[in-house]
Amino acid sequence: MRIIIDTDPGTDDAVAILIALAHFTDEEILGITTVAGNVGVKVGTTNALRILEQAGRNNIKVFEGESAPLKRELLTAEWVHGTDGLGGVPFPAPSKTEEDQDAVTFLKDTISNSEEKVTLCVLGPMTNIGKAISEMPEIVENIEQIVFMGGSATGGNTTPAAEFNILVDPDATHIVLHSGVKLVMMGLDVTHQAISTSKRIKNISDTKTKTSELLVGLMSRLANLEIVKKKFPDGTPVHDAFVTAFLVDDSLTTGDFVNVEVETSSELTLGQTVVDVNEISGRDKNVHWMNKVDDEKLFSIITKTSSLLP
């Protein structure tokens, strides 16, 4: 497998990246690309480097991406992830910097030249991916699949209709949804089914590594937010972790092959993913919409991650 992680780190992004670092080699991870979303792209790039530093994986290159959505002003979520993006959890300072090449150029060059089809793990807004595909449409022929966290069939977490990642750049999402690439959607419908209960947090903590401390800190940051406690009193979902955990074990989730469209113009429903669950639109199916998860398996993968990394 060859993967590229596209991310806006982000507390749950950090969990997802650590999962990938614990389970995939430097040869398999072709690079990490950053994008503006949870935080500005400069902060996100630093966070990607901090996560690699913690894992001892500085051979993996980081490429800074787009600082704003394709057509809109940037919406960020520091109120969730903190001004540093990692909720104040003490990841080490990076000892290296990002590459000179920008993320979109890296994506186009790497995907088009790869001898093996590339899987894209998209943890944030789809700005980099949408721009790369629009500038070089032929790269879709060498993309194995795009596994992304975003969207929902049943309402949003940022507006009543829209999930954050999709809301930030619905125009880029539209490009990806119509790219013809195999798409696997990890939306709120499935991520809300797996919660970091106290027992699961203890299992992670019991591995007694520095990574376990950081993982517990990341999830505790999210679980202690009032908006999270109101809906999930027993813990927090770890949304982005689904993407990389699915690549570790694709039996993690199941779902249905359906049509998904994104709203790009409505004032009320901008960023909504319209999931044709009942197959009544007549539109072509384009997304593997995941809607069930083995939640014990997800947290088993996270716990194993804490034991495999320093």
Long-range contacts (C-beta under 8 A, 24 or more apart in sequence): 1-28, 1-116, 1-119, 1-144, 1-247, 2-28, 2-30, 2-114, 2-116, 2-117, 2-118, 2-119, 2-144, 3-28, 3-29, 3-30, 3-118, 3-119, 3-120, 3-121, 3-247, 4-29, 4-30, 4-31, 4-32, 4-33, 4-107, 4-110, 4-111, 4-118, 4-119, 4-120, 4-121, 5-29, 5-31, 5-32, 5-33, 5-121, 5-123, 5-244, 6-32, 6-33, 6-34, 6-35, 6-65, 6-103, 6-107, 6-120, 6-121, 6-122, 6-123, 6-124, 6-126, 6-128, 6-129, 7-32, 7-33, 7-34, 7-35, 7-44, 7-48, 7-121, 7-123, 7-124, 7-240, 8-34, 8-35, 8-36, 8-37, 8-38, 8-39, 8-41, 8-44, 8-123, 8-124, 8-125, 9-34, 9-38, 9-39, 9-44, 9-47, 9-48, 9-51, 9-85, 9-86, 9-123, 10-37, 10-38, 10-39, 10-44, 10-47, 10-81, 10-85, 10-86, 10-123, 10-124, 10-240, 11-38, 11-80, 11-81, 11-82, 11-85, 11-86, 11-87, 11-89, 11-218, 11-219, 11-221, 11-222, 12-123, 12-218, 12-222, 12-237, 12-238, 12-239, 12-240, 12-241, 13-38, 13-47, 13-123, 13-124, 13-240, 14-47, 14-51, 14-86, 14-89, 14-91, 14-214, 14-218, 15-215, 15-218, 15-219, 15-238, 15-240, 15-241, 15-302, 16-121, 16-123, 16-149, 16-238, 16-240, 16-241, 16-242, 16-243, 16-244, 16-245, 17-48, 17-51, 17-123, 17-244, 18-51, 18-54, 18-55, 18-211, 18-214, 18-215, 18-305, 18-309, 19-241, 19-244, 19-245, 19-248, 19-301, 19-302, 19-305, 20-121, 20-244, 20-247, 21-51, 21-52, 21-55, 21-57, 21-60, 21-309, 22-55, 22-304, 22-305, 22-308, 22-309, 23-244, 23-247, 23-248, 23-301, 23-305, 23-308, 24-247, 26-57, 26-59, 26-60, 29-60, 30-110, 30-114, 30-118, 31-60, 31-61, 31-62, 31-63, 31-106, 31-110, 32-60, 32-61, 32-62, 32-63, 33-62, 33-63, 33-64, 33-65, 33-103, 33-106, 33-107, 33-128, 34-62, 34-63, 34-64, 34-65, 34-98, 34-103, 35-65, 35-66, 35-103, 35-124, 35-125, 35-127, 35-128, 36-65, 36-66, 36-67, 36-68, 36-69, 36-74, 36-76, 36-125, 36-127, 36-168, 37-76, 37-77, 37-124, 37-125, 37-164, 37-165, 37-168, 38-76, 38-77, 38-78, 38-80, 38-81, 38-85, 38-124, 38-164, 39-76, 39-77, 39-78, 39-81, 39-83, 39-84, 39-85, 40-67, 40-74, 40-76, 41-65, 41-66, 41-67, 42-67, 43-83, 43-84, 43-85, 44-85, 44-124, 45-98, 46-94, 47-84, 47-85, 47-86, 47-91, 48-98, 49-94, 49-96, 49-97, 49-98, 50-86, 50-91, 50-92, 50-93, 50-94, 51-91, 52-94, 53-91, 53-92, 53-93, 53-94, 53-95, 53-96, 54-91, 54-92, 54-210, 54-211, 54-214, 54-309, 54-310, 55-211, 55-309, 55-310, 56-309, 56-310, 58-95, 58-96, 61-98, 61-99, 62-98, 62-99, 63-98, 63-99, 63-101, 63-102, 63-103, 63-106, 64-98, 64-99, 64-102, 64-103, 65-102, 65-103, 65-104, 65-127, 65-128, 66-103, 66-104, 66-127, 66-128, 66-131, 68-127, 69-125, 69-127, 69-168, 69-169, 69-171, 69-172, 70-127, 70-130, 70-131, 70-169, 70-171, 70-172, 71-171, 72-168, 72-169, 72-171, 74-168, 75-158, 75-164, 75-167, 75-168, 77-158, 77-164, 80-222, 80-225, 81-221, 82-221, 86-218, 87-217, 87-218, 87-221, 87-222, 88-221, 89-214, 89-217, 89-218, 89-221, 90-214, 90-217, 91-214, 103-128, 104-128, 104-131, 104-132, 104-135, 107-132, 107-139, 108-132, 108-135, 108-136, 108-139, 111-139, 111-142, 111-143, 112-136, 112-138, 112-139, 112-142, 114-142, 117-142, 117-143, 117-144, 118-142, 118-143, 118-144, 119-143, 119-144, 119-145, 119-146, 119-147, 119-247, 120-145, 120-146, 120-147, 120-148, 121-147, 121-148, 121-243, 121-244, 121-247, 122-146, 122-147, 122-148, 122-149, 122-150, 122-243, 123-148, 123-149, 123-165, 123-240, 123-243, 124-165, 124-168, 125-165, 125-166, 125-168, 125-169, 125-172, 125-173, 126-150, 126-165, 126-166, 126-169, 126-172, 126-173, 126-175, 126-176, 127-168, 127-169, 127-172, 129-172, 129-175, 129-176, 130-169, 130-171, 130-172, 130-173, 130-174, 130-175, 130-176, 131-172, 133-175, 133-176, 133-179, 134-175, 137-179, 140-179, 140-180, 140-181, 143-181, 143-182, 144-182, 145-181, 145-182, 145-183, 145-184, 146-176, 146-179, 146-181, 146-182, 146-183, 146-184, 147-184, 147-186, 147-243, 147-246, 147-247, 148-176, 148-183, 148-184, 148-185, 148-186, 148-243, 149-186, 149-187, 149-191, 149-239, 149-240, 149-242, 149-243, 150-185, 150-186, 150-187, 150-273, 151-185, 151-187, 151-188, 151-260, 151-262, 151-273, 151-275, 152-187, 152-188, 152-189, 152-273, 152-275, 153-187, 153-189, 153-273, 153-275, 153-277, 153-289, 153-291, 154-188, 154-189, 155-188, 156-188, 156-271, 156-272, 157-188, 158-271, 159-269, 159-270, 159-271, 161-263, 161-268, 161-269, 161-270, 161-271, 161-272, 162-263, 162-269, 162-270, 162-271, 162-272, 162-273, 163-187, 163-188, 163-271, 163-273, 166-262, 166-271, 166-272, 166-273, 167-270, 167-271, 168-271, 170-262, 170-263, 170-264, 170-270, 170-271, 171-264, 173-262, 173-271, 173-273, 174-261, 174-262, 174-264, 177-260, 177-261, 177-262, 177-286, 177-287, 178-286, 182-288, 183-260, 183-286, 183-287, 183-288, 184-246, 184-287, 184-288, 184-290, 185-255, 185-260, 185-273, 185-287, 185-288, 185-289, 185-290, 186-239, 186-242, 186-243, 186-246, 186-253, 186-290, 187-273, 187-275, 187-289, 187-290, 188-237, 188-239, 189-289, 189-290, 189-291, 190-242, 190-253, 190-255, 190-290, 190-291, 190-292, 190-293, 191-237, 191-238, 191-239, 191-242, 191-293, 192-232, 192-237, 193-292, 193-293, 193-295, 194-237, 194-238, 194-242, 194-293, 194-295, 194-298, 194-299, 195-232, 195-234, 195-235, 195-236, 195-237, 195-295, 196-222, 196-223, 196-235, 196-236, 196-237, 196-238, 196-299, 197-234, 197-235, 198-234, 198-235, 200-235, 200-299, 200-302, 200-303, 201-235, 203-299, 203-303, 204-299, 204-302, 204-303, 204-306, 207-303, 207-306, 207-307, 209-306, 209-307, 209-309, 209-310, 210-310, 211-305, 211-306, 211-309, 211-310, 212-306, 212-307, 215-302, 215-305, 215-306, 238-298, 238-302, 241-298, 241-301, 241-302, 242-290, 242-293, 242-298, 245-297, 245-298, 245-301, 245-302, 246-290, 248-301, 249-297, 249-301, 251-294, 251-297, 252-293, 252-294, 252-297, 252-298, 252-301, 253-290, 253-291, 253-292, 253-293, 253-294, 254-290, 254-291, 254-292, 255-288, 255-289, 255-290, 255-291, 255-292, 256-288, 256-289, 256-291, 257-285, 257-287, 257-288, 257-289, 258-285, 258-287, 258-289, 259-283, 259-284, 259-285, 259-286, 259-287, 260-286, 260-287, 260-289
